[in-house]
Amino acid sequence: MTSLLNTVGASPARDHNGYPSHSRSESIASEARSYSNGMLAFLVLMLAAGASAASAEIRIETPWARATPPGIDRGAGYMTLHNDGEQARTLTGGTADWADSVEIHESREVDGQMRMQALPEGLTLEPGAAVELAPMGLHLMIKGLDEPLTEGDTRSLTLEFRNGETREAQLDIRAPDGTAGHNSH
């Protein structure tokens, strides 16, 4: 009779902390939430890894800019961009905390004179292509400098692509003639 009373009048089963255990449906719901949270975390990590891999497909080689004299609020950035991926990427411009804007421009000869124009649609890098941004050609026009670009300094800027990707570049500031420094002869 005692065992019957213990079974019938027994208090609900307890978990390891002494709290009443949940019903089977509550346990299933809890497991489903845990599974959903785990899958969400997995998807976020996979998306982040994919974005990182996509960004790694754009390679930046030898980024630099010319030193600017005092009172000049514009400069130009140069580099070679490599698209090592399988999809075209379009560079639309950039940002720098030391300038108002970073745009893509092209200098070219028109009717015997050099002209510079913005490329508002951006610069498309085809898969496997390398595009050189160089004096007297394609370049980054950096407007609204907060101070002159000084030879020997390094300035960080962010390149922005149409698909939302960004890439950081460290511009080495060279002499006004484009040489790599005081000691290059």
Secondary structure, 3 states (H helix, E strand, C coil): CHHHHHHHCCCCCECCCCCECCCHHHHHHHHHHHHHHHHHHHHHHHHHHHHHHHHHCEEEEEEEEECCCCCCCEEEEEEEEEECCCCCEEEEEEECCCCCEEEEEEEEEECCEEEEEECCCCEEECCCCEEEECCCCEEEEEECCCCCCCCCCEEEEEEEECCCCEEEEEEEEECCCCCCCCCCC
